[in-house]
């Protein structure tokens, strides 16, 4: 049996494993592609070997760790982003373990690289007052303003992912009785999300302004193509900046499309909707993912605290510690 070269193995991983067998989403393929593009560029700089001439043994655990460290140092990526790059590399090496069993020891050393531990920050979300102010920002006298208003309203009401929103076509909407939008999310899982009457009315009016046909892009850019992720963030940032002049609390928040998704989840949670239903609504793989919204909901925690009989406390007199003991305590 012929042992495949590293370049052919990497190409087979993308074309055969990811695209054909796993039918990975374009988002996943793009993320993995970027991870290996960066890794190969780093290896070429570090080893002086062109990517096409690399062998598997050269892409070892020390090189990969050095690559991940360099990403954090030079690009300032977070520990979470570092771990995502490592996930892509591990996925390839798991595939390589079946195709090249003779290199199992080398592969296992790569698979043993641990994730970088990181602090999980609380999620950001908007209050109802901030949502209302943001929805008033787009100028409805312009076509782009009507598009932006429909996009923000849909994002806040449905909690769709950014990739799901920019991929929407006319055929994905059902705007008569039982109005809903259908999307194919992560893991190619299809789900339908109901629309409120107000959202359906806005979308029904907006659909009259776009191109006819089932394949028509719902939220086109100025040239008629799909809005990019950067394009959506740009329009959102523009409207947030305008809104922050009157809604001061928005000036202190970093508002992204994912924050709008979190906002919908928090609205459902505060309305008393069960976690399992929220997970189903958002297309989460596991109900545990929805736990982050419970962690961030300070109002629910305060309501829970108010139901508990408070413990009596005592106030003592402060006495400064010995300087040396204070130093040791501060470590």
Secondary structure, 3 states (H helix, E strand, C coil): CCCCCHHHHHHHHHHHHHHHHCCCCHHHHHHHHHHHHHHHHHHHHHHCCCHHHCCHHHCCHHHHHHHHHHHHHHHCCCHHHHHHHHHHHHHHHHHHHHHCHHHHHHHHHHHCCCCCCCCCCCCCCCCHHHHHHHHCCCCCCCHHHHHHHHHHHHHHHHCCCHHHHHCCEHHHEECCCCCEEEEECHHHCEEEEECCHHHHHHHHHHHCCCCCCCCCECCECCCCCECCHHHHHHHHHHHHHHHCCCCHHHHHCCCCHHHHHHHHHHHHHHCCCCHHHHHHHHCCCCHHHHHHHHHHCHHHHHHHHHCCCCCCCCCCCCCCCCHHHHHHHHC
